Amino acid sequence: MSSENKSLLTKGIGGIGAALLVLNGLIGAGIFALPAKMALSSALSALTSF
């Protein structure tokens, strides 16, 4: 690699990448948290209906 190409390549996330990483974490947590809450509420209502 020439010195010109090395200066173009950086190992960094940046502000937009960091914001998207946080958004990804929020969405990922929601995928697992919401079904757990729904299962808990449906189980409680099923137990009380009998």
N, CA, C, O and CB atoms as a CASP TS submission, in Angstrom:
PFRMAT TS
TARGET T0000
AUTHOR 0000-0000-0000
METHOD Language model
MODEL 1
PARENT N/A
ATOM      1  N   MET     1       0.836  -1.173   0.000  1.00  0.00           N
ATOM      2  CA  MET     1       0.000   0.000   0.000  1.00  0.00           C
ATOM      3  C   MET     1       0.883   1.239   0.000  1.00  0.00           C
ATOM      4  O   MET     1       1.913   1.291   0.672  1.00  0.00           O
ATOM      5  CB  MET     1      -0.952  -0.004   1.208  1.00  0.00           C
ATOM      6  N   SER     2       0.474   2.192  -0.737  1.00  0.00           N
ATOM      7  CA  SER     2       1.236   3.442  -0.743  1.00  0.00           C
ATOM      8  C   SER     2       0.824   4.308   0.442  1.00  0.00           C
ATOM      9  O   SER     2      -0.185   4.037   1.094  1.00  0.00           O
ATOM     10  CB  SER     2       1.026   4.209  -2.071  1.00  0.00           C
ATOM     11  N   SER     3       1.587   5.324   0.712  1.00  0.00           N
ATOM     12  CA  SER     3       1.286   6.196   1.853  1.00  0.00           C
ATOM     13  C   SER     3      -0.004   6.988   1.633  1.00  0.00           C
ATOM     14  O   SER     3      -0.644   7.397   2.602  1.00  0.00           O
ATOM     15  CB  SER     3       2.452   7.160   2.103  1.00  0.00           C
ATOM     16  N   GLU     4      -0.390   7.206   0.393  1.00  0.00           N
ATOM     17  CA  GLU     4      -1.634   7.911   0.113  1.00  0.00           C
ATOM     18  C   GLU     4      -2.845   7.069   0.520  1.00  0.00           C
ATOM     19  O   GLU     4      -3.805   7.596   1.084  1.00  0.00           O
ATOM     20  CB  GLU     4      -1.715   8.273  -1.374  1.00  0.00           C
ATOM     21  N   ASN     5      -2.804   5.778   0.240  1.00  0.00           N
ATOM     22  CA  ASN     5      -3.922   4.902   0.587  1.00  0.00           C
ATOM     23  C   ASN     5      -4.021   4.693   2.089  1.00  0.00           C
ATOM     24  O   ASN     5      -5.126   4.556   2.614  1.00  0.00           O
ATOM     25  CB  ASN     5      -3.781   3.560  -0.113  1.00  0.00           C
ATOM     26  N   LYS     6      -2.899   4.664   2.791  1.00  0.00           N
ATOM     27  CA  LYS     6      -2.931   4.471   4.235  1.00  0.00           C
ATOM     28  C   LYS     6      -3.609   5.639   4.938  1.00  0.00           C
ATOM     29  O   LYS     6      -4.276   5.442   5.954  1.00  0.00           O
ATOM     30  CB  LYS     6      -1.519   4.287   4.773  1.00  0.00           C
ATOM     31  N   SER     7      -3.452   6.824   4.427  1.00  0.00           N
ATOM     32  CA  SER     7      -4.060   7.979   5.071  1.00  0.00           C
ATOM     33  C   SER     7      -5.578   8.012   4.873  1.00  0.00           C
ATOM     34  O   SER     7      -6.280   8.667   5.644  1.00  0.00           O
ATOM     35  CB  SER     7      -3.439   9.256   4.533  1.00  0.00           C
ATOM     36  N   LEU     8      -6.087   7.331   3.872  1.00  0.00           N
ATOM     37  CA  LEU     8      -7.534   7.302   3.634  1.00  0.00           C
ATOM     38  C   LEU     8      -8.251   6.284   4.516  1.00  0.00           C
ATOM     39  O   LEU     8      -9.444   6.426   4.784  1.00  0.00           O
ATOM     40  CB  LEU     8      -7.813   6.994   2.177  1.00  0.00           C
ATOM     41  N   LEU     9      -7.533   5.260   4.965  1.00  0.00           N
ATOM     42  CA  LEU     9      -8.154   4.209   5.763  1.00  0.00           C
ATOM     43  C   LEU     9      -8.035   4.550   7.247  1.00  0.00           C
ATOM     44  O   LEU     9      -6.932   4.752   7.755  1.00  0.00           O
ATOM     45  CB  LEU     9      -7.503   2.837   5.464  1.00  0.00           C
ATOM     46  N   THR    10      -9.170   4.611   7.939  1.00  0.00           N
ATOM     47  CA  THR    10      -9.157   4.889   9.368  1.00  0.00           C
ATOM     48  C   THR    10      -9.948   3.821  10.103  1.00  0.00           C
ATOM     49  O   THR    10     -10.870   3.221   9.552  1.00  0.00           O
ATOM     50  CB  THR    10      -9.729   6.287   9.662  1.00  0.00           C
ATOM     51  N   LYS    11      -9.575   3.595  11.354  1.00  0.00           N
ATOM     52  CA  LYS    11     -10.297   2.643  12.199  1.00  0.00           C
ATOM     53  C   LYS    11     -11.080   3.441  13.232  1.00  0.00           C
ATOM     54  O   LYS    11     -10.622   3.619  14.361  1.00  0.00           O
ATOM     55  CB  LYS    11      -9.318   1.623  12.891  1.00  0.00           C
ATOM     56  N   GLY    12     -12.239   3.913  12.856  1.00  0.00           N
ATOM     57  CA  GLY    12     -13.048   4.700  13.772  1.00  0.00           C
ATOM     58  C   GLY    12     -14.518   4.509  13.498  1.00  0.00           C
ATOM     59  O   GLY    12     -14.921   4.183  12.381  1.00  0.00           O
ATOM     60  N   ILE    13     -15.316   4.715  14.524  1.00  0.00           N
ATOM     61  CA  ILE    13     -16.769   4.574  14.373  1.00  0.00           C
ATOM     62  C   ILE    13     -17.386   5.902  13.982  1.00  0.00           C
ATOM     63  O   ILE    13     -18.160   5.964  13.027  1.00  0.00           O
ATOM     64  CB  ILE    13     -17.410   4.053  15.675  1.00  0.00           C
ATOM     65  N   GLY    14     -17.064   6.946  14.691  1.00  0.00           N
ATOM     66  CA  GLY    14     -17.636   8.254  14.408  1.00  0.00           C
ATOM     67  C   GLY    14     -18.943   8.454  15.144  1.00  0.00           C
ATOM     68  O   GLY    14     -19.451   7.544  15.799  1.00  0.00           O
ATOM     69  N   GLY    15     -19.476   9.645  15.031  1.00  0.00           N
ATOM     70  CA  GLY    15     -20.701   9.991  15.744  1.00  0.00           C
ATOM     71  C   GLY    15     -21.927   9.264  15.225  1.00  0.00           C
ATOM     72  O   GLY    15     -22.749   8.790  16.008  1.00  0.00           O
ATOM     73  N   ILE    16     -22.051   9.177  13.927  1.00  0.00           N
ATOM     74  CA  ILE    16     -23.229   8.511  13.334  1.00  0.00           C
ATOM     75  C   ILE    16     -23.187   7.013  13.622  1.00  0.00           C
ATOM     76  O   ILE    16     -24.212   6.404  13.931  1.00  0.00           O
ATOM     77  CB  ILE    16     -23.290   8.758  11.796  1.00  0.00           C
ATOM     78  N   GLY    17     -22.014   6.434  13.521  1.00  0.00           N
ATOM     79  CA  GLY    17     -21.879   5.007  13.817  1.00  0.00           C
ATOM     80  C   GLY    17     -22.191   4.688  15.264  1.00  0.00           C
ATOM     81  O   GLY    17     -22.815   3.668  15.557  1.00  0.00           O
ATOM     82  N   ALA    18     -21.756   5.560  16.182  1.00  0.00           N
ATOM     83  CA  ALA    18     -22.044   5.355  17.596  1.00  0.00           C
ATOM     84  C   ALA    18     -23.536   5.485  17.873  1.00  0.00           C
ATOM     85  O   ALA    18     -24.089   4.722  18.666  1.00  0.00           O
ATOM     86  CB  ALA    18     -21.261   6.352  18.449  1.00  0.00           C
ATOM     87  N   ALA    19     -24.189   6.445  17.225  1.00  0.00           N
ATOM     88  CA  ALA    19     -25.635   6.610  17.407  1.00  0.00           C
ATOM     89  C   ALA    19     -26.393   5.400  16.873  1.00  0.00           C
ATOM     90  O   ALA    19     -27.359   4.949  17.490  1.00  0.00           O
ATOM     91  CB  ALA    19     -26.124   7.888  16.706  1.00  0.00           C
ATOM     92  N   LEU    20     -25.967   4.881  15.745  1.00  0.00           N
ATOM     93  CA  LEU    20     -26.617   3.693  15.191  1.00  0.00           C
ATOM     94  C   LEU    20     -26.364   2.461  16.050  1.00  0.00           C
ATOM     95  O   LEU    20     -27.211   1.571  16.122  1.00  0.00           O
ATOM     96  CB  LEU    20     -26.131   3.441  13.770  1.00  0.00           C
ATOM     97  N   LEU    21     -25.219   2.403  16.692  1.00  0.00           N
ATOM     98  CA  LEU    21     -24.915   1.298  17.596  1.00  0.00           C
ATOM     99  C   LEU    21     -25.844   1.319  18.808  1.00  0.00           C
ATOM    100  O   LEU    21     -26.304   0.269  19.256  1.00  0.00           O
ATOM    101  CB  LEU    21     -23.449   1.363  18.048  1.00  0.00           C
ATOM    102  N   VAL    22     -26.118   2.499  19.334  1.00  0.00           N
ATOM    103  CA  VAL    22     -27.061   2.636  20.453  1.00  0.00           C
ATOM    104  C   VAL    22     -28.469   2.271  20.005  1.00  0.00           C
ATOM    105  O   VAL    22     -29.186   1.570  20.720  1.00  0.00           O
ATOM    106  CB  VAL    22     -27.037   4.077  21.018  1.00  0.00           C
ATOM    107  N   LEU    23     -28.866   2.734  18.838  1.00  0.00           N
ATOM    108  CA  LEU    23     -30.192   2.405  18.307  1.00  0.00           C
ATOM    109  C   LEU    23     -30.332   0.899  18.102  1.00  0.00           C
ATOM    110  O   LEU    23     -31.388   0.330  18.379  1.00  0.00           O
ATOM    111  CB  LEU    23     -30.443   3.146  16.978  1.00  0.00           C
ATOM    112  N   ASN    24     -29.293   0.266  17.627  1.00  0.00           N
ATOM    113  CA  ASN    24     -29.300  -1.181  17.431  1.00  0.00           C
ATOM    114  C   ASN    24     -29.488  -1.896  18.769  1.00  0.00           C
ATOM    115  O   ASN    24     -30.214  -2.887  18.842  1.00  0.00           O
ATOM    116  CB  ASN    24     -27.993  -1.644  16.752  1.00  0.00           C
ATOM    117  N   GLY    25     -28.850  -1.409  19.811  1.00  0.00           N
ATOM    118  CA  GLY    25     -29.008  -2.002  21.128  1.00  0.00           C
ATOM    119  C   GLY    25     -30.418  -1.853  21.665  1.00  0.00           C
ATOM    120  O   GLY    25     -30.957  -2.772  22.281  1.00  0.00           O
ATOM    121  N   LEU    26     -31.016  -0.692  21.430  1.00  0.00           N
ATOM    122  CA  LEU    26     -32.391  -0.473  21.886  1.00  0.00           C
ATOM    123  C   LEU    26     -33.377  -1.378  21.161  1.00  0.00           C
ATOM    124  O   LEU    26     -34.278  -1.947  21.777  1.00  0.00           O
ATOM    125  CB  LEU    26     -32.788   0.985  21.687  1.00  0.00           C
ATOM    126  N   ILE    27     -33.206  -1.506  19.874  1.00  0.00           N
ATOM    127  CA  ILE    27     -34.107  -2.367  19.101  1.00  0.00           C
ATOM    128  C   ILE    27     -33.900  -3.826  19.491  1.00  0.00           C
ATOM    129  O   ILE    27     -34.865  -4.575  19.644  1.00  0.00           O
ATOM    130  CB  ILE    27     -33.878  -2.180  17.582  1.00  0.00           C
ATOM    131  N   GLY    28     -32.647  -4.227  19.649  1.00  0.00           N
ATOM    132  CA  GLY    28     -32.354  -5.606  20.050  1.00  0.00           C
ATOM    133  C   GLY    28     -32.914  -5.943  21.412  1.00  0.00           C
ATOM    134  O   GLY    28     -33.417  -7.047  21.622  1.00  0.00           O
ATOM    135  N   ALA    29     -32.833  -5.005  22.343  1.00  0.00           N
ATOM    136  CA  ALA    29     -33.395  -5.237  23.674  1.00  0.00           C
ATOM    137  C   ALA    29     -34.918  -5.324  23.605  1.00  0.00           C
ATOM    138  O   ALA    29     -35.532  -6.112  24.324  1.00  0.00           O
ATOM    139  CB  ALA    29     -32.967  -4.118  24.646  1.00  0.00           C
ATOM    140  N   GLY    30     -35.514  -4.528  22.754  1.00  0.00           N
ATOM    141  CA  GLY    30     -36.967  -4.554  22.599  1.00  0.00           C
ATOM    142  C   GLY    30     -37.473  -5.853  22.007  1.00  0.00           C
ATOM    143  O   GLY    30     -38.573  -6.301  22.329  1.00  0.00           O
ATOM    144  N   ILE    31     -36.684  -6.453  21.150  1.00  0.00           N
ATOM    145  CA  ILE    31     -37.093  -7.722  20.532  1.00  0.00           C
ATOM    146  C   ILE    31     -37.229  -8.809  21.587  1.00  0.00           C
ATOM    147  O   ILE    31     -38.108  -9.666  21.487  1.00  0.00           O
ATOM    148  CB  ILE    31     -36.080  -8.156  19.453  1.00  0.00           C
ATOM    149  N   PHE    32     -36.363  -8.781  22.600  1.00  0.00           N
ATOM    150  CA  PHE    32     -36.430  -9.811  23.633  1.00  0.00           C
ATOM    151  C   PHE    32     -37.296  -9.399  24.818  1.00  0.00           C
ATOM    152  O   PHE    32     -37.881 -10.263  25.472  1.00  0.00           O
ATOM    153  CB  PHE    32     -35.040 -10.143  24.114  1.00  0.00           C
ATOM    154  N   ALA    33     -37.394  -8.118  25.110  1.00  0.00           N
ATOM    155  CA  ALA    33     -38.140  -7.674  26.293  1.00  0.00           C
ATOM    156  C   ALA    33     -39.644  -7.698  26.055  1.00  0.00           C
ATOM    157  O   ALA    33     -40.389  -8.114  26.943  1.00  0.00           O
ATOM    158  CB  ALA    33     -37.705  -6.270  26.695  1.00  0.00           C
ATOM    159  N   LEU    34     -40.107  -7.275  24.916  1.00  0.00           N
ATOM    160  CA  LEU    34     -41.546  -7.201  24.660  1.00  0.00           C
ATOM    161  C   LEU    34     -42.205  -8.579  24.659  1.00  0.00           C
ATOM    162  O   LEU    34     -43.237  -8.734  25.311  1.00  0.00           O
ATOM    163  CB  LEU    34     -41.802  -6.510  23.332  1.00  0.00           C
ATOM    164  N   PRO    35     -41.676  -9.581  23.972  1.00  0.00           N
ATOM    165  CA  PRO    35     -42.322 -10.897  24.052  1.00  0.00           C
ATOM    166  C   PRO    35     -42.328 -11.479  25.464  1.00  0.00           C
ATOM    167  O   PRO    35     -43.255 -12.200  25.833  1.00  0.00           O
ATOM    168  CB  PRO    35     -41.631 -11.862  23.120  1.00  0.00           C
ATOM    169  N   ALA    36     -41.301 -11.170  26.253  1.00  0.00           N
ATOM    170  CA  ALA    36     -41.269 -11.673  27.632  1.00  0.00           C
ATOM    171  C   ALA    36     -42.382 -11.037  28.453  1.00  0.00           C
ATOM    172  O   ALA    36     -43.034 -11.717  29.246  1.00  0.00           O
ATOM    173  CB  ALA    36     -39.898 -11.393  28.285  1.00  0.00           C
ATOM    174  N   LYS    37     -42.605  -9.735  28.268  1.00  0.00           N
ATOM    175  CA  LYS    37     -43.685  -9.061  28.988  1.00  0.00           C
ATOM    176  C   LYS    37     -45.045  -9.593  28.546  1.00  0.00           C
ATOM    177  O   LYS    37     -45.942  -9.783  29.367  1.00  0.00           O
ATOM    178  CB  LYS    37     -43.613  -7.541  28.766  1.00  0.00           C
ATOM    179  N   MET    38     -45.192  -9.832  27.250  1.00  0.00           N
ATOM    180  CA  MET    38     -46.463 -10.340  26.743  1.00  0.00           C
ATOM    181  C   MET    38     -46.724 -11.751  27.258  1.00  0.00           C
ATOM    182  O   MET    38     -47.858 -12.078  27.608  1.00  0.00           O
ATOM    183  CB  MET    38     -46.474 -10.325  25.210  1.00  0.00           C
ATOM    184  N   ALA    39     -45.703 -12.581  27.310  1.00  0.00           N
ATOM    185  CA  ALA    39     -45.871 -13.943  27.807  1.00  0.00           C
ATOM    186  C   ALA    39     -46.222 -13.940  29.282  1.00  0.00           C
ATOM    187  O   ALA    39     -47.044 -14.740  29.728  1.00  0.00           O
ATOM    188  CB  ALA    39     -44.605 -14.761  27.572  1.00  0.00           C
ATOM    189  N   LEU    40     -45.604 -13.043  30.043  1.00  0.00           N
ATOM    190  CA  LEU    40     -45.906 -12.960  31.467  1.00  0.00           C
ATOM    191  C   LEU    40     -47.343 -12.510  31.693  1.00  0.00           C
ATOM    192  O   LEU    40     -48.045 -13.077  32.530  1.00  0.00           O
ATOM    193  CB  LEU    40     -44.937 -12.003  32.164  1.00  0.00           C
ATOM    194  N   SER    41     -47.782 -11.505  30.960  1.00  0.00           N
ATOM    195  CA  SER    41     -49.149 -11.016  31.152  1.00  0.00           C
ATOM    196  C   SER    41     -50.189 -12.039  30.694  1.00  0.00           C
ATOM    197  O   SER    41     -51.248 -12.161  31.309  1.00  0.00           O
ATOM    198  CB  SER    41     -49.346  -9.705  30.397  1.00  0.00           C
ATOM    199  N   SER    42     -49.898 -12.766  29.628  1.00  0.00           N
ATOM    200  CA  SER    42     -50.859 -13.770  29.171  1.00  0.00           C
ATOM    201  C   SER    42     -50.883 -14.968  30.117  1.00  0.00           C
ATOM    202  O   SER    42     -51.929 -15.589  30.307  1.00  0.00           O
ATOM    203  CB  SER    42     -50.519 -14.229  27.743  1.00  0.00           C
ATOM    204  N   ALA    43     -49.740 -15.293  30.708  1.00  0.00           N
ATOM    205  CA  ALA    43     -49.716 -16.404  31.660  1.00  0.00           C
ATOM    206  C   ALA    43     -50.488 -16.049  32.923  1.00  0.00           C
ATOM    207  O   ALA    43     -51.203 -16.886  33.473  1.00  0.00           O
ATOM    208  CB  ALA    43     -48.270 -16.783  32.013  1.00  0.00           C
ATOM    209  N   LEU    44     -50.346 -14.819  33.379  1.00  0.00           N
ATOM    210  CA  LEU    44     -51.071 -14.401  34.578  1.00  0.00           C
ATOM    211  C   LEU    44     -52.569 -14.373  34.324  1.00  0.00           C
ATOM    212  O   LEU    44     -53.347 -14.776  35.189  1.00  0.00           O
ATOM    213  CB  LEU    44     -50.591 -13.026  35.045  1.00  0.00           C
ATOM    214  N   SER    45     -52.985 -13.907  33.161  1.00  0.00           N
ATOM    215  CA  SER    45     -54.418 -13.864  32.874  1.00  0.00           C
ATOM    216  C   SER    45     -54.967 -15.267  32.648  1.00  0.00           C
ATOM    217  O   SER    45     -56.127 -15.538  32.961  1.00  0.00           O
ATOM    218  CB  SER    45     -54.695 -12.984  31.649  1.00  0.00           C
ATOM    219  N   ALA    46     -54.140 -16.163  32.105  1.00  0.00           N
ATOM    220  CA  ALA    46     -54.605 -17.541  31.914  1.00  0.00           C
ATOM    221  C   ALA    46     -54.778 -18.244  33.250  1.00  0.00           C
ATOM    222  O   ALA    46     -55.703 -19.037  33.426  1.00  0.00           O
ATOM    223  CB  ALA    46     -53.625 -18.325  31.030  1.00  0.00           C
ATOM    224  N   LEU    47     -53.886 -17.953  34.192  1.00  0.00           N
ATOM    225  CA  LEU    47     -54.008 -18.594  35.507  1.00  0.00           C
ATOM    226  C   LEU    47     -55.223 -18.076  36.274  1.00  0.00           C
ATOM    227  O   LEU    47     -55.871 -18.837  36.993  1.00  0.00           O
ATOM    228  CB  LEU    47     -52.737 -18.363  36.331  1.00  0.00           C
ATOM    229  N   THR    48     -55.531 -16.809  36.131  1.00  0.00           N
ATOM    230  CA  THR    48     -56.656 -16.240  36.862  1.00  0.00           C
ATOM    231  C   THR    48     -58.003 -16.598  36.226  1.00  0.00           C
ATOM    232  O   THR    48     -59.040 -16.510  36.884  1.00  0.00           O
ATOM    233  CB  THR    48     -56.507 -14.732  36.940  1.00  0.00           C
ATOM    234  N   SER    49     -57.993 -16.997  34.958  1.00  0.00           N
ATOM    235  CA  SER    49     -59.258 -17.322  34.305  1.00  0.00           C
ATOM    236  C   SER    49     -59.762 -18.714  34.706  1.00  0.00           C
ATOM    237  O   SER    49     -60.946 -19.009  34.548  1.00  0.00           O
ATOM    238  CB  SER    49     -59.097 -17.241  32.786  1.00  0.00           C
ATOM    239  N   PHE    50     -58.887 -19.555  35.214  1.00  0.00           N
ATOM    240  CA  PHE    50     -59.335 -20.885  35.635  1.00  0.00           C
ATOM    241  C   PHE    50     -59.778 -20.803  37.021  1.00  0.00           C
ATOM    242  O   PHE    50     -60.202 -21.807  37.594  1.00  0.00           O
ATOM    243  CB  PHE    50     -58.255 -21.937  35.489  1.00  0.00           C
TER
END
